[in-house]
Amino acid sequence: MQRSPSVFSPQWRLTSVGVAVAISIFAFEGIAVATAMPSAVRDLDGLAFFGWPYSAFLVMNLVGLGVAGQWCDRVGPRTPLLTGIAVFTAGLLMAGTAGHMAVFVLGRGAQGFGVGLASIAVFQLVAMVYPPDLRPKALAIISTAYVLPALVGPMISGTITAHVGWRWVFLGLVPVAVAGGLTLLPALRTAPAPGRSAENGSRRPLFALLAGVGVVMLQAGGNAVVAGRTVLAVLALGAGLLALGAGLRELLPRGATRLRRGVPSVVAVRGLLAGPFYAMESIVPLTLVTLHGFGTVASGLPLLAGALGWWAGAQAQGRITAVSRQSLLRWGLLALVVCFAGMAALSLPGAPGWPVYLLWIVGGLGMGVCVPTTGVLVLDQSAEDETGRNSSALQISDVTAAGLGTSAAGVIVGATEGGGLDFGAGMAVLGLAAAAVCAAAAVCASRTAPPAERAVAG
């Protein structure tokens, strides 16, 4: 029996290493910045604007995703990827040398924009460089590249912040980012340009910006609801819904909201699983501390368990060939349902806290299966000149849903702080809602298959 080729065979080794390095840097910065942020804002007298660096990253990340989609389809991955790494590196330098909070926020915005550009270009590079049978394993590299930063990122960032200074959490990544870009140059030189130009997408960045602003406005509206500012809440929520709806209508494939077969359903399902997962992940440590009396270290360990589960799921989906991608996606979503329903049960009075460790392994396993699988489905169903646009839509769905999910979780936590809602009851409601959304997505998993006529043509 002939052994299947590896993504680390000589012809793909440098590309695989470069992809892993680039994604690991982006993931590390996203995870580690949370540890360095308190010191940074205090040093810059910006505590009143604590949320701005996060909002700037989110909004500009969406803009970068919007720009990258059709740019990659027009010129291929080389220029967008190198530009994204350069802008990200410039953002690291701005944030690391900032003497004022405004410069720090601009640096975080540049980092978000660079990550948006580069992540779509990496996705297209995978589609162009690796043969179809290796794409699941290549996308598993991307998922795996998020695991190591999740394991060591907070510890490294905390150590650097405490002993060297928060600025080096940003500045220390500059040479690594440059090295990652250089590693990808051989593959970028040989990657073919798309066969024909994509349609004009000059408006997409504007709509991406509109969607990002919509997410921020909805979060502000939810916080206003908790604070009892009714008029402000109505205005912010209304404006946020209008902005988000208008933006996503242009950015997502036509038929995504109706779960039309093929790529539209893949993009929609990606959002339906990302929102619940990141909402629940954001409250795991707080739940263990508040309801079960765990310490700081013990309350963070489930996230480590989830990262390991994610790695295992990503590796498994890359090796399973006897099962359809739709079935894999459904299994992953059902694993998320089990995790979130279990979390809801453990929020009830008298429930133990230790099963959270096991549940979060199951949840991470589900994400490790689902995220690369949705990527493979998009690549397999996209024409050559549609890869960038469809990959962009997939990432926009993920990022937007994650922002909405964490915002919703924050609003519920805020409501419990105000005394209007019992904390355990609030977390149970959030868990059941997350489980229900993923269950609905599992029912719709079959719709991620291509339309019959396209499948026959392929």
Secondary structure, 3 states (H helix, E strand, C coil): CCCCCCCCCCCCHHHHHHHHHHHHHHHHHHHHHHHHHHHHHHHCCCHHHCCHHHHHHHHHHHHHHHHHHHHHHHHCCHHHHHHHHHHHHHHHHHHHHCCCHHHHHHHHHHHHHHHHHHHHHHHHHHHHHCCHHHHHHHHHHHHHCCHHHHHHHHHHHHHHHHHCCCHHHHHCCHHHHHHHHHHHHHHHHHCCCCCCCCCCCCCHHHHHHHHHHHHHHHHHHHHHHHHCCHHHHHHHHHHHHHHHHHHHHHHCCCCCCCCCCCHHHHHHHHHHHHHHHHHHHHHHHHHHHHHHCCCHHHHHHHHHHHHHHHHHHHHHHHHCCCCCHHHHHHHHHHHHHHHHHHHHHCCCCCCCCCHHHHHHHHHHHHHHHHHHHHHHHHHHHCCHHHHHHHHHHHHHHHHHHHHHHHHHHHHHHHHHHCCCCCHHHHHHHHHHHHHHHHHHHHHCHHHHCCCHHHHHHC
